[in-house]
Amino acid sequence: MDTKTLGEVLRFISQHEALPQVEEAFPDYSLSEIKDSLAALASKVSPESSGAPSTVGSKSGRITLKSDGGSRGNPGPSGAGWVLFDSSGKVVATGNEFLGKRTNNEAEYAAALLGLQSVLELGYTEVDLRLDSELLVKQIKGIYRVKKPHLKPLHEQVCILLKKFDDSTVEHVYRDQNKEADEQANIAMDRGY
């Protein structure tokens, strides 16, 4: 198998949720760690075909990230979903992750974090984060304080990631404008049941 094909195989595996058996066999690693390692290896095997530069700043242009988290019960089985769109509205990437037992707000923060990490991995320098959680938007913008101790580290991580971009915006969107990310979050929650 040539390196371009091997890189494509590794990249495909890292972008799809076909890894439950690997996660069971290696319980010390989270699914996101396994996916990240596969994506990094794919870039090393065939960097010319990766389409996913490993450093921020290697792609110009703005990307829109829509993220959504949900919990069935609060707390309960939860999932995170995210979708990246280019300036023409074309889907660049999607992702989702089952989070275990979390609150709805924890899942919302996790979705934003995972989506921002995906944007950074793709190398974009500017991001527009769109969330249907008005609470998170106001917390990220500093309009509301983060009072819950378990949300403070998640809030800090989102703010740290946003500072890695040359430019970023954070805006609230209504649920009907966030259907793609909601669908990804539900796929993750369905997998956890």
C-alpha positions as CSV (number, residue, x, y, z in Angstrom):
1,M,0.0,0.0,0.0
2,D,1.4,3.4,-0.9
3,T,1.7,6.2,1.7
4,K,-1.0,8.3,0.1
5,T,-3.5,5.5,0.4
6,L,-2.4,4.6,3.9
7,G,-2.7,8.2,4.9
8,E,-6.2,8.3,3.4
9,V,-7.2,5.2,5.4
10,L,-5.9,6.6,8.7
11,R,-7.6,9.9,8.0
12,F,-10.9,8.2,7.3
13,I,-10.7,6.2,10.5
14,S,-9.8,9.3,12.5
15,Q,-12.8,11.2,11.1
16,H,-15.4,8.5,11.7
17,E,-16.8,6.8,14.7
18,A,-15.5,3.3,13.9
19,L,-13.3,3.1,16.9
20,P,-15.3,1.6,19.8
21,Q,-13.4,-1.7,19.8
22,V,-10.0,0.2,19.9
23,E,-11.3,2.3,22.8
24,E,-12.4,-0.9,24.6
25,A,-9.0,-2.6,24.0
26,F,-7.1,0.5,25.2
27,P,-9.2,1.9,28.1
28,D,-6.4,4.3,29.2
29,Y,-7.0,6.4,26.0
30,S,-10.1,8.4,25.2
31,L,-11.8,8.2,21.8
32,S,-10.7,11.7,21.0
33,E,-7.0,10.9,21.9
34,I,-7.1,7.9,19.6
35,K,-8.7,9.9,16.8
36,D,-6.2,12.7,17.2
37,S,-3.3,10.3,17.1
38,L,-4.6,8.7,13.9
39,A,-5.1,12.1,12.3
40,A,-1.5,13.1,13.2
41,L,-0.1,9.8,11.9
42,A,-2.1,10.2,8.7
43,S,-0.5,13.7,8.2
44,K,3.0,12.3,8.7
45,V,2.4,9.3,6.4
46,S,1.1,11.4,3.5
47,P,1.3,15.1,4.4
48,E,0.8,16.2,0.8
49,S,-2.7,14.7,0.8
50,S,-3.6,15.4,4.4
51,G,-5.8,18.4,3.9
52,A,-5.4,18.9,7.7
53,P,-2.3,21.0,8.5
54,S,-1.1,20.6,12.0
55,T,-0.4,24.2,12.9
56,V,-2.6,27.2,13.2
57,G,-2.0,29.8,10.5
58,S,-1.4,27.4,7.6
59,K,-4.9,28.1,6.1
60,S,-6.2,31.6,5.5
61,G,-9.8,32.4,5.5
62,R,-12.6,32.3,7.9
63,I,-14.4,29.1,9.1
64,T,-17.8,29.0,10.8
65,L,-18.1,26.5,13.7
66,K,-21.5,25.4,14.8
67,S,-21.5,23.3,18.0
68,D,-24.1,21.8,20.2
69,G,-24.1,19.6,23.3
70,G,-27.0,17.7,24.8
71,S,-27.8,15.6,27.8
72,R,-30.6,13.1,28.2
73,G,-31.4,13.8,31.8
74,N,-29.5,16.6,33.5
75,P,-27.0,15.1,34.2
76,G,-27.4,12.1,32.0
77,P,-25.9,10.4,28.9
78,S,-24.6,13.3,26.9
79,G,-23.0,14.0,23.5
80,A,-21.2,16.8,21.7
81,G,-21.5,17.6,18.0
82,W,-19.8,20.1,15.7
83,V,-19.9,21.1,12.1
84,L,-17.4,23.4,10.2
85,F,-18.5,25.5,7.2
86,D,-16.4,27.4,4.8
87,S,-17.3,30.9,3.6
88,S,-19.5,29.6,0.9
89,G,-21.5,27.5,3.4
90,K,-20.0,24.2,2.3
91,V,-19.5,21.6,5.1
92,V,-15.7,21.2,5.7
93,A,-15.8,18.7,8.6
94,T,-18.2,17.2,11.1
95,G,-17.6,15.5,14.4
96,N,-19.3,14.1,17.5
97,E,-18.3,12.4,20.7
98,F,-20.2,10.6,23.4
99,L,-19.3,12.2,26.7
100,G,-20.7,9.9,29.3
101,K,-22.8,11.3,32.2
102,R,-22.7,15.1,32.0
103,T,-25.0,18.1,32.4
104,N,-26.3,19.9,29.4
105,N,-24.0,22.9,30.0
106,E,-21.0,20.6,30.3
107,A,-21.9,19.0,27.0
108,E,-22.3,22.4,25.4
109,Y,-18.9,23.5,26.5
110,A,-17.4,20.2,25.4
111,A,-18.9,20.6,21.9
112,A,-17.4,24.1,21.6
113,L,-14.0,22.8,22.8
114,L,-13.9,19.8,20.5
115,G,-15.1,22.0,17.5
116,L,-12.4,24.6,18.2
117,Q,-9.8,22.0,18.4
118,S,-10.9,20.6,15.1
119,V,-10.7,24.1,13.5
120,L,-7.1,24.5,14.9
121,E,-6.1,21.1,13.6
122,L,-7.3,22.1,10.1
123,G,-5.1,25.2,10.4
124,Y,-7.6,28.0,10.0
125,T,-6.7,31.4,11.4
126,E,-10.2,32.9,11.9
127,V,-13.3,31.3,13.4
128,D,-16.9,32.3,13.9
129,L,-18.3,30.2,16.8
130,R,-22.1,29.7,16.7
131,L,-23.9,28.2,19.6
132,D,-27.6,27.8,20.5
133,S,-26.8,28.1,24.2
134,E,-27.3,31.8,25.1
135,L,-25.9,31.1,28.5
136,L,-22.5,29.9,27.1
137,V,-22.4,32.8,24.6
138,K,-22.8,35.3,27.4
139,Q,-20.3,33.6,29.6
140,I,-17.7,33.4,26.9
141,K,-18.2,37.0,26.0
142,G,-17.9,38.0,29.7
143,I,-21.5,39.3,30.0
144,Y,-22.3,36.6,32.6
145,R,-20.0,35.2,35.3
146,V,-19.4,31.5,35.4
147,K,-20.7,30.6,38.8
148,K,-20.7,26.8,38.7
149,P,-17.3,25.4,39.7
150,H,-17.5,22.5,37.3
151,L,-18.0,24.9,34.4
152,K,-15.1,27.2,35.2
153,P,-12.3,25.1,33.7
154,L,-14.3,24.4,30.6
155,H,-15.0,28.1,30.1
156,E,-11.3,28.9,30.6
157,Q,-10.3,26.3,28.0
158,V,-12.7,27.7,25.4
159,C,-11.3,31.2,26.0
160,I,-7.7,30.0,25.7
161,L,-8.5,28.3,22.4
162,L,-10.3,31.4,21.0
163,K,-7.1,33.4,21.7
164,K,-5.1,31.1,19.4
165,F,-6.9,32.6,16.4
166,D,-6.0,35.8,14.6
167,D,-9.7,36.7,14.8
168,S,-12.8,35.1,16.4
169,T,-16.4,35.9,17.0
170,V,-18.9,34.2,19.3
171,E,-22.6,34.5,18.5
172,H,-25.9,33.0,19.6
173,V,-28.0,31.2,17.0
174,Y,-31.5,29.8,17.4
175,R,-31.9,26.0,17.4
176,D,-33.4,25.9,13.9
177,Q,-30.1,27.5,12.7
178,N,-28.0,24.8,14.5
179,K,-29.7,21.6,13.2
180,E,-26.5,20.1,11.8
181,A,-24.6,20.3,15.1
182,D,-27.6,19.1,17.0
183,E,-27.8,16.1,14.7
184,Q,-24.1,15.3,15.4
185,A,-24.7,15.6,19.2
186,N,-27.7,13.2,19.0
187,I,-25.7,10.7,17.0
188,A,-23.2,10.7,19.9
189,M,-25.9,10.3,22.5
190,D,-27.6,7.5,20.6
191,R,-24.2,5.7,20.5
192,G,-24.0,5.9,24.3
193,Y,-27.3,4.2,25.0
